[in-house]
Every structure is written in structure tokens, then in C-alpha cells.
Amino acid sequence: MIIELEKTYRDQLNIRVFFRHIFWNINRLGLLN
């Protein structure tokens, strides 16, 4: 149970970092243009 919760939390954290990386790239491209 605890292991499953840790895995779910880690997956959500990875998704959050992934989207933040995408948005950061979009913002940087917008500033360059």
C-alpha cells in the first residue's frame, strides 16, 4: 500500500516537472521571438 502511494506520488511529481519544462520552453521561445 505504502509502496503504491510512493509510486503514484513520484509519477505525479514527474508529470508536474515534465509540464513545467514544456511551459518553460514555450515561454523562452516566446521571448526569443
CHARMM internal coordinates of N, CA and C (Angstrom, degrees):
IC EDIT
DIST 1 N 1 CA 1.4707
DIST 1 CA 1 C 1.5302
ANGL 1 N 1 CA 1 C 109.98
DIST 1 C 2 N 1.3198
ANGL 1 CA 1 C 2 N 115.95
DIHE 1 N 1 CA 1 C 2 N -51.07
DIST 2 N 2 CA 1.4648
ANGL 1 C 2 N 2 CA 120.20
DIHE 1 CA 1 C 2 N 2 CA -179.33
DIST 2 CA 2 C 1.5263
ANGL 2 N 2 CA 2 C 110.23
DIHE 1 C 2 N 2 CA 2 C -63.92
DIST 2 C 3 N 1.3384
ANGL 2 CA 2 C 3 N 116.09
DIHE 2 N 2 CA 2 C 3 N -39.50
DIST 3 N 3 CA 1.4679
ANGL 2 C 3 N 3 CA 119.92
DIHE 2 CA 2 C 3 N 3 CA 179.79
DIST 3 CA 3 C 1.5249
ANGL 3 N 3 CA 3 C 110.20
DIHE 2 C 3 N 3 CA 3 C -63.55
DIST 3 C 4 N 1.3392
ANGL 3 CA 3 C 4 N 116.79
DIHE 3 N 3 CA 3 C 4 N -40.45
DIST 4 N 4 CA 1.4649
ANGL 3 C 4 N 4 CA 120.58
DIHE 3 CA 3 C 4 N 4 CA 178.56
DIST 4 CA 4 C 1.5238
ANGL 4 N 4 CA 4 C 110.30
DIHE 3 C 4 N 4 CA 4 C -62.93
DIST 4 C 5 N 1.3222
ANGL 4 CA 4 C 5 N 117.29
DIHE 4 N 4 CA 4 C 5 N -41.60
DIST 5 N 5 CA 1.4632
ANGL 4 C 5 N 5 CA 120.94
DIHE 4 CA 4 C 5 N 5 CA 179.82
DIST 5 CA 5 C 1.5253
ANGL 5 N 5 CA 5 C 110.19
DIHE 4 C 5 N 5 CA 5 C -64.49
DIST 5 C 6 N 1.3261
ANGL 5 CA 5 C 6 N 116.67
DIHE 5 N 5 CA 5 C 6 N -40.50
DIST 6 N 6 CA 1.4674
ANGL 5 C 6 N 6 CA 120.12
DIHE 5 CA 5 C 6 N 6 CA 178.90
DIST 6 CA 6 C 1.5157
ANGL 6 N 6 CA 6 C 110.41
DIHE 5 C 6 N 6 CA 6 C -63.58
DIST 6 C 7 N 1.3451
ANGL 6 CA 6 C 7 N 117.04
DIHE 6 N 6 CA 6 C 7 N -40.59
DIST 7 N 7 CA 1.4582
ANGL 6 C 7 N 7 CA 120.93
DIHE 6 CA 6 C 7 N 7 CA -179.11
DIST 7 CA 7 C 1.5272
ANGL 7 N 7 CA 7 C 110.19
DIHE 6 C 7 N 7 CA 7 C -65.80
DIST 7 C 8 N 1.3417
ANGL 7 CA 7 C 8 N 116.47
DIHE 7 N 7 CA 7 C 8 N -43.02
DIST 8 N 8 CA 1.4670
ANGL 7 C 8 N 8 CA 120.64
DIHE 7 CA 7 C 8 N 8 CA 179.92
DIST 8 CA 8 C 1.5287
ANGL 8 N 8 CA 8 C 109.97
DIHE 7 C 8 N 8 CA 8 C -63.85
DIST 8 C 9 N 1.3387
ANGL 8 CA 8 C 9 N 116.72
DIHE 8 N 8 CA 8 C 9 N -43.92
DIST 9 N 9 CA 1.4582
ANGL 8 C 9 N 9 CA 120.66
DIHE 8 CA 8 C 9 N 9 CA 179.82
DIST 9 CA 9 C 1.5253
ANGL 9 N 9 CA 9 C 110.78
DIHE 8 C 9 N 9 CA 9 C -62.30
DIST 9 C 10 N 1.3406
ANGL 9 CA 9 C 10 N 116.09
DIHE 9 N 9 CA 9 C 10 N -41.57
DIST 10 N 10 CA 1.4647
ANGL 9 C 10 N 10 CA 120.43
DIHE 9 CA 9 C 10 N 10 CA -179.14
DIST 10 CA 10 C 1.5299
ANGL 10 N 10 CA 10 C 110.09
DIHE 9 C 10 N 10 CA 10 C -66.04
DIST 10 C 11 N 1.3370
ANGL 10 CA 10 C 11 N 117.08
DIHE 10 N 10 CA 10 C 11 N -39.49
DIST 11 N 11 CA 1.4663
ANGL 10 C 11 N 11 CA 120.57
DIHE 10 CA 10 C 11 N 11 CA 179.22
DIST 11 CA 11 C 1.5245
ANGL 11 N 11 CA 11 C 110.25
DIHE 10 C 11 N 11 CA 11 C -64.30
DIST 11 C 12 N 1.3332
ANGL 11 CA 11 C 12 N 117.58
DIHE 11 N 11 CA 11 C 12 N -42.68
DIST 12 N 12 CA 1.4622
ANGL 11 C 12 N 12 CA 121.14
DIHE 11 CA 11 C 12 N 12 CA 179.37
DIST 12 CA 12 C 1.5243
ANGL 12 N 12 CA 12 C 110.18
DIHE 11 C 12 N 12 CA 12 C -63.95
DIST 12 C 13 N 1.3220
ANGL 12 CA 12 C 13 N 116.72
DIHE 12 N 12 CA 12 C 13 N -38.31
DIST 13 N 13 CA 1.4612
ANGL 12 C 13 N 13 CA 121.28
DIHE 12 CA 12 C 13 N 13 CA 179.63
DIST 13 CA 13 C 1.5280
ANGL 13 N 13 CA 13 C 109.92
DIHE 12 C 13 N 13 CA 13 C -65.07
DIST 13 C 14 N 1.3343
ANGL 13 CA 13 C 14 N 116.74
DIHE 13 N 13 CA 13 C 14 N -42.54
DIST 14 N 14 CA 1.4633
ANGL 13 C 14 N 14 CA 120.96
DIHE 13 CA 13 C 14 N 14 CA 179.06
DIST 14 CA 14 C 1.5202
ANGL 14 N 14 CA 14 C 110.98
DIHE 13 C 14 N 14 CA 14 C -63.81
DIST 14 C 15 N 1.3420
ANGL 14 CA 14 C 15 N 116.90
DIHE 14 N 14 CA 14 C 15 N -40.61
DIST 15 N 15 CA 1.4705
ANGL 14 C 15 N 15 CA 120.79
DIHE 14 CA 14 C 15 N 15 CA 179.37
DIST 15 CA 15 C 1.5243
ANGL 15 N 15 CA 15 C 109.50
DIHE 14 C 15 N 15 CA 15 C -64.19
DIST 15 C 16 N 1.3317
ANGL 15 CA 15 C 16 N 116.76
DIHE 15 N 15 CA 15 C 16 N -41.06
DIST 16 N 16 CA 1.4631
ANGL 15 C 16 N 16 CA 121.16
DIHE 15 CA 15 C 16 N 16 CA -179.34
DIST 16 CA 16 C 1.5270
ANGL 16 N 16 CA 16 C 110.36
DIHE 15 C 16 N 16 CA 16 C -63.02
DIST 16 C 17 N 1.3339
ANGL 16 CA 16 C 17 N 116.71
DIHE 16 N 16 CA 16 C 17 N -46.07
DIST 17 N 17 CA 1.4700
ANGL 16 C 17 N 17 CA 121.36
DIHE 16 CA 16 C 17 N 17 CA 178.93
DIST 17 CA 17 C 1.5202
ANGL 17 N 17 CA 17 C 110.24
DIHE 16 C 17 N 17 CA 17 C -63.88
DIST 17 C 18 N 1.3475
ANGL 17 CA 17 C 18 N 116.35
DIHE 17 N 17 CA 17 C 18 N -38.43
DIST 18 N 18 CA 1.4630
ANGL 17 C 18 N 18 CA 121.31
DIHE 17 CA 17 C 18 N 18 CA -179.76
DIST 18 CA 18 C 1.5240
ANGL 18 N 18 CA 18 C 110.89
DIHE 17 C 18 N 18 CA 18 C -61.93
DIST 18 C 19 N 1.3410
ANGL 18 CA 18 C 19 N 116.89
DIHE 18 N 18 CA 18 C 19 N -47.48
DIST 19 N 19 CA 1.4636
ANGL 18 C 19 N 19 CA 119.98
DIHE 18 CA 18 C 19 N 19 CA -179.49
DIST 19 CA 19 C 1.5280
ANGL 19 N 19 CA 19 C 111.24
DIHE 18 C 19 N 19 CA 19 C -67.98
DIST 19 C 20 N 1.3379
ANGL 19 CA 19 C 20 N 116.78
DIHE 19 N 19 CA 19 C 20 N -36.31
DIST 20 N 20 CA 1.4662
ANGL 19 C 20 N 20 CA 119.90
DIHE 19 CA 19 C 20 N 20 CA 178.81
DIST 20 CA 20 C 1.5206
ANGL 20 N 20 CA 20 C 109.43
DIHE 19 C 20 N 20 CA 20 C -63.05
DIST 20 C 21 N 1.3349
ANGL 20 CA 20 C 21 N 116.43
DIHE 20 N 20 CA 20 C 21 N -38.80
DIST 21 N 21 CA 1.4646
ANGL 20 C 21 N 21 CA 121.31
DIHE 20 CA 20 C 21 N 21 CA 178.89
DIST 21 CA 21 C 1.5280
ANGL 21 N 21 CA 21 C 110.11
DIHE 20 C 21 N 21 CA 21 C -64.25
DIST 21 C 22 N 1.3343
ANGL 21 CA 21 C 22 N 116.80
DIHE 21 N 21 CA 21 C 22 N -42.45
DIST 22 N 22 CA 1.4759
ANGL 21 C 22 N 22 CA 120.55
DIHE 21 CA 21 C 22 N 22 CA 179.42
DIST 22 CA 22 C 1.5229
ANGL 22 N 22 CA 22 C 110.43
DIHE 21 C 22 N 22 CA 22 C -63.40
DIST 22 C 23 N 1.3335
ANGL 22 CA 22 C 23 N 116.81
DIHE 22 N 22 CA 22 C 23 N -48.40
DIST 23 N 23 CA 1.4645
ANGL 22 C 23 N 23 CA 120.25
DIHE 22 CA 22 C 23 N 23 CA -178.49
DIST 23 CA 23 C 1.5279
ANGL 23 N 23 CA 23 C 110.89
DIHE 22 C 23 N 23 CA 23 C -63.55
DIST 23 C 24 N 1.3436
ANGL 23 CA 23 C 24 N 117.00
DIHE 23 N 23 CA 23 C 24 N -36.66
DIST 24 N 24 CA 1.4622
ANGL 23 C 24 N 24 CA 120.07
DIHE 23 CA 23 C 24 N 24 CA 179.29
DIST 24 CA 24 C 1.5233
ANGL 24 N 24 CA 24 C 109.83
DIHE 23 C 24 N 24 CA 24 C -64.09
DIST 24 C 25 N 1.3432
ANGL 24 CA 24 C 25 N 116.74
DIHE 24 N 24 CA 24 C 25 N -40.51
DIST 25 N 25 CA 1.4635
ANGL 24 C 25 N 25 CA 120.39
DIHE 24 CA 24 C 25 N 25 CA 178.78
DIST 25 CA 25 C 1.5211
ANGL 25 N 25 CA 25 C 110.84
DIHE 24 C 25 N 25 CA 25 C -65.81
DIST 25 C 26 N 1.3355
ANGL 25 CA 25 C 26 N 117.44
DIHE 25 N 25 CA 25 C 26 N -40.35
DIST 26 N 26 CA 1.4740
ANGL 25 C 26 N 26 CA 121.18
DIHE 25 CA 25 C 26 N 26 CA 179.16
DIST 26 CA 26 C 1.5268
ANGL 26 N 26 CA 26 C 109.48
DIHE 25 C 26 N 26 CA 26 C -63.43
DIST 26 C 27 N 1.3192
ANGL 26 CA 26 C 27 N 117.11
DIHE 26 N 26 CA 26 C 27 N -44.34
DIST 27 N 27 CA 1.4640
ANGL 26 C 27 N 27 CA 120.73
DIHE 26 CA 26 C 27 N 27 CA -179.91
DIST 27 CA 27 C 1.5249
ANGL 27 N 27 CA 27 C 110.97
DIHE 26 C 27 N 27 CA 27 C -63.72
DIST 27 C 28 N 1.3275
ANGL 27 CA 27 C 28 N 116.55
DIHE 27 N 27 CA 27 C 28 N -40.40
DIST 28 N 28 CA 1.4672
ANGL 27 C 28 N 28 CA 120.14
DIHE 27 CA 27 C 28 N 28 CA -179.32
DIST 28 CA 28 C 1.5243
ANGL 28 N 28 CA 28 C 109.92
DIHE 27 C 28 N 28 CA 28 C -66.30
DIST 28 C 29 N 1.3267
ANGL 28 CA 28 C 29 N 117.22
DIHE 28 N 28 CA 28 C 29 N -41.31
DIST 29 N 29 CA 1.4671
ANGL 28 C 29 N 29 CA 120.51
DIHE 28 CA 28 C 29 N 29 CA 178.52
DIST 29 CA 29 C 1.5220
ANGL 29 N 29 CA 29 C 109.80
DIHE 28 C 29 N 29 CA 29 C -64.29
DIST 29 C 30 N 1.3344
ANGL 29 CA 29 C 30 N 116.63
DIHE 29 N 29 CA 29 C 30 N -38.64
DIST 30 N 30 CA 1.4633
ANGL 29 C 30 N 30 CA 120.70
DIHE 29 CA 29 C 30 N 30 CA 178.99
DIST 30 CA 30 C 1.5198
ANGL 30 N 30 CA 30 C 110.64
DIHE 29 C 30 N 30 CA 30 C -63.84
DIST 30 C 31 N 1.3261
ANGL 30 CA 30 C 31 N 117.35
DIHE 30 N 30 CA 30 C 31 N -38.44
DIST 31 N 31 CA 1.4609
ANGL 30 C 31 N 31 CA 120.65
DIHE 30 CA 30 C 31 N 31 CA 179.83
DIST 31 CA 31 C 1.5258
ANGL 31 N 31 CA 31 C 110.91
DIHE 30 C 31 N 31 CA 31 C -70.57
DIST 31 C 32 N 1.3363
ANGL 31 CA 31 C 32 N 116.72
DIHE 31 N 31 CA 31 C 32 N -36.02
DIST 32 N 32 CA 1.4627
ANGL 31 C 32 N 32 CA 119.73
DIHE 31 CA 31 C 32 N 32 CA 179.91
DIST 32 CA 32 C 1.5242
ANGL 32 N 32 CA 32 C 110.60
DIHE 31 C 32 N 32 CA 32 C -68.19
DIST 32 C 33 N 1.3352
ANGL 32 CA 32 C 33 N 116.16
DIHE 32 N 32 CA 32 C 33 N -34.39
DIST 33 N 33 CA 1.4618
ANGL 32 C 33 N 33 CA 119.32
DIHE 32 CA 32 C 33 N 33 CA 179.63
DIST 33 CA 33 C 1.5190
ANGL 33 N 33 CA 33 C 108.35
DIHE 32 C 33 N 33 CA 33 C -83.69
END
COOR INIT
IC SEED 1 N 1 CA 1 C
IC BUILD
